[in-house]
Structure formats: C-alpha cells, structure tokens
C-alpha cells in the first residue's frame, strides 16, 4: 500500500532533499512549495490540504511541515513594519504549520487511522538567534512545543509527531546569512567545521516519516554539528 505524504516548502533546500529522500515505488507524494500558495495568507493551508487530498485519493498518511522564511526584522524598524514582519514570520513558520497539523490530526481521527507529523524546526528554538530574528526563534520554539503537545495528546490514537532542529544548513537562506554575517566566524562556532547538508536533514526526516519507532514520538532531533548540544 502506498504511503501518501504531504510536504510543504519542497521547491528547494531541505524540502527538496526531503522529497528526494522519500521518493520510492511504495510512496505516493504531493510535494508542495510555498509558491503553490502564499502561506502568509491564512486561507492557504486549508486550500493546500484540500488540494493534497484530491491528489492523494482522499488520504494523507504523513505530513512534513518544512516551509518557512528567515527574514531580518531589525529592532529599530518602524513600529508598524516591525509588527508586520513579526506577524508574517509567525504566520508562515508556525500558524500555517499548526493549521496543517490540526487538519491532519482531525483527518486521522475521522478515519481511525495512524499518522505521522514531521516538523522542521531549528536550532534557534533552543538557543535563540540574532537580534534581528526574534520572530524566527519564537516561531521555531513554538513549533517544537506544538510537536510535543501533539505527541502527548494523540499517541494513544497512533498519531506520532517528531521535530527536527537543524543548525545552519547549506540552503538558500543559509547562504545569504553566511554571506551577511561572515562565514568564517560562524563556521568557527561549529565543531564539525561545516554546516549541515540538506541531505543529512532529509535522511532524518525520511526516517521519522517512515521508520522511527512509535516510542520515539515527541522526540526533538538536533542536526547542528555540535554547535548547540543539550
């Protein structure tokens, strides 16, 4: 039986690598990028969910929330701009993911079926981020807390939830950040001596989506080259 998987943010970087890692004859997948619907629009998650159900014969087995933005929001921005930037990041990174998680849980409950959620969070959820990225760190910390809450609330129904927290990963967002902040300085903070590759994060997501034991539900997995250990 095919495993039906919905992935958001699959146009590049980690999301594209996750889609590749999950590609197999036994898997039927809808890989959706944020370009398929602006996740800053609160109405988009419902539309993406319905579109995915249509493409997947009415059944989703695994949800991978990967779509996200990493946009600077300087503290001295004008009040209205700072608040708008905060709300945009929280909407895309957290609220849209929460909306999809909710729809997935309700879907599995209605079908009396098991399901898995894999949320791609960030090292920033634990150690914070730069002064221009309060909103990013807050959104990813919220994602981790949401994942744990889902795991605790629905494990008895066979609904499992995992979070993955990458540090710097060689994606478009990381490239821009490394260039703006001085790559050598940032790499010096990573004992491994390099940033993670998208394929490394993708393999963890693939394992959580398909193979991780049920007793692992609620786990938050780090992939940051030992730049932050806890």
C-alpha positions in Angstrom: 0.0 0.0 0.0 1.3 3.4 -1.0 2.3 5.9 1.8 0.7 9.2 1.0 2.9 12.2 2.0 2.3 15.9 2.0 5.5 18.1 2.2 5.5 21.9 2.3 8.3 24.1 1.1 9.6 21.5 -1.3 10.9 23.8 -4.0 14.5 23.9 -2.8 16.9 23.2 0.0 15.8 20.9 2.8 12.3 20.4 1.4 13.5 19.4 -2.0 16.0 17.0 -0.4 13.2 15.5 1.8 11.1 15.0 -1.3 14.0 13.2 -3.0 14.7 11.0 0.1 11.1 9.9 0.3 10.8 9.1 -3.4 10.2 5.3 -3.8 7.9 3.0 -5.6 6.0 2.5 -2.4 5.3 6.1 -1.8 2.8 8.5 -3.4 3.6 12.0 -2.5 2.5 15.6 -3.0 5.4 17.9 -2.6 4.1 21.5 -2.3 6.3 24.5 -2.3 5.2 27.8 -0.7 4.9 29.1 -4.3 1.9 26.8 -4.6 0.1 29.1 -2.2 1.3 32.0 -0.2 1.4 30.7 3.3 1.3 34.2 4.7 -2.4 34.1 3.6 -4.3 32.4 6.5 -6.6 30.8 3.9 -3.8 29.0 2.1 -3.3 25.9 4.4 -6.9 24.8 4.0 -6.6 25.1 0.3 -3.3 23.2 0.2 -4.8 20.5 2.4 -7.8 20.0 0.2 -5.7 20.0 -3.0 -3.5 17.4 -1.5 -6.4 15.2 -0.5 -7.7 15.5 -4.1 -4.3 14.4 -5.5 -3.8 11.6 -2.9 -7.2 9.8 -3.3 -8.6 11.4 -0.2 -5.9 10.1 2.2 -2.7 11.7 3.8 -0.6 9.4 5.9 2.4 11.7 6.7 2.7 15.5 7.0 6.1 17.1 6.7 6.0 20.8 7.6 9.1 22.3 6.1 8.0 25.7 4.6 9.5 28.7 6.3 11.1 32.1 6.0 14.1 33.6 7.6 13.8 37.4 7.1 15.5 40.1 9.2 13.4 42.3 11.3 15.7 45.0 12.9 14.7 46.2 16.3 14.7 49.8 15.2 12.2 49.3 12.4 9.2 51.5 12.4 6.6 50.1 14.8 4.2 49.1 12.0 6.9 47.4 10.0 8.3 45.5 12.9 4.9 44.2 13.8 4.1 43.3 10.2 7.3 41.4 9.9 6.7 39.6 13.1 3.2 38.5 12.1 4.3 37.4 8.6 7.0 35.1 10.0 4.8 33.7 12.7 2.0 33.1 10.2 4.3 31.3 7.7 6.5 29.4 10.1 4.1 28.5 12.9 0.5 29.2 12.3 0.3 27.7 8.8 2.1 24.6 10.1 -0.3 24.4 13.1 -3.3 24.7 10.7 -2.0 21.8 8.6 -1.2 19.7 11.8 -4.7 20.3 13.0 -6.2 19.2 9.7 -4.0 16.1 9.7 -5.0 15.1 13.2 -8.7 15.5 12.5 -8.3 13.6 9.3 -6.7 10.6 11.1 -9.2 10.7 13.9 -12.1 10.6 11.4 -10.5 7.7 9.6 -9.5 6.0 12.9 -6.1 5.8 11.2 -2.5 6.2 12.4 -0.4 9.1 11.0 2.9 10.9 11.4 3.9 14.5 11.5 7.5 15.7 11.0 8.0 19.4 11.7 11.3 21.0 10.6 12.1 23.5 13.3 15.5 25.0 14.1 18.4 25.1 16.5 17.1 28.7 17.2 14.2 27.1 19.0 16.7 26.2 21.8 19.5 28.8 21.7 17.8 31.7 20.1 19.0 33.7 17.1 20.3 37.1 16.2 18.8 40.4 17.5 17.1 40.8 14.1 15.5 37.4 14.3 13.4 37.3 17.5 10.4 36.3 15.4 12.2 33.4 13.7 13.4 31.9 17.0 10.0 32.4 18.6 8.3 30.7 15.6 10.6 27.6 15.8 10.3 27.4 19.5 6.5 27.4 19.1 6.8 24.6 16.5 8.8 22.4 19.0 6.3 23.0 21.7 3.4 22.2 19.3 5.1 19.0 18.3 5.5 17.8 21.9 1.9 18.7 22.6 0.6 16.7 19.6 2.7 13.7 20.5 1.4 13.7 24.1 -2.2 14.3 23.1 -2.6 11.7 20.4 -0.1 8.9 20.8 -2.9 6.6 22.0 -4.5 7.1 18.6 -1.4 6.1 16.7 -0.7 9.7 15.7 3.1 10.3 16.1 4.9 13.7 15.9 8.6 14.5 15.6 10.6 17.7 15.3 14.0 18.2 13.7 16.1 21.1 14.6 18.8 21.9 12.0 21.5 24.5 12.7 23.0 26.2 9.6 22.2 24.1 6.5 23.5 24.7 3.0 20.3 26.2 1.6 19.5 29.5 0.0 18.5 31.0 3.4 21.8 29.9 5.0 23.9 31.1 2.0 22.5 34.6 2.4 23.0 34.5 6.2 26.6 33.2 6.0 27.5 35.9 3.4 26.0 38.7 5.5 27.5 37.6 8.8 30.9 36.4 7.9 31.0 32.7 7.1 34.4 32.0 8.8 33.2 33.3 12.2 30.0 31.2 12.0 31.9 28.1 11.0 34.2 28.5 13.9 31.2 28.0 16.2 30.5 24.6 14.6 32.8 21.9 16.0 32.2 19.7 12.9 33.8 22.5 10.8 31.0 22.8 8.3 27.3 23.4 8.1 24.8 20.5 7.6 23.9 19.4 4.1 20.2 19.2 3.1 20.6 15.5 2.5 21.6 15.0 6.1 18.4 16.7 7.4 16.4 14.9 4.8 17.5 11.5 5.9 16.4 12.3 9.4 13.0 13.4 8.1 12.7 10.3 6.0 13.4 8.1 9.0 10.9 9.9 11.2 8.3 9.8 8.5 8.6 6.1 7.8 10.8 4.1 10.2 11.2 5.7 13.6 9.8 3.5 16.4 6.5 4.7 17.8 8.0 5.1 21.3 10.1 7.9 19.9 7.1 10.1 19.4 7.6 13.6 20.8 11.4 13.5 20.1 13.2 16.6 19.1 16.3 15.7 17.0 19.3 18.0 16.6 21.4 18.3 13.5 23.8 21.1 14.0 27.4 19.8 14.0 27.5 20.1 17.8 27.2 23.8 17.7 24.5 23.5 20.3 24.2 20.5 22.5 21.6 19.9 25.2 
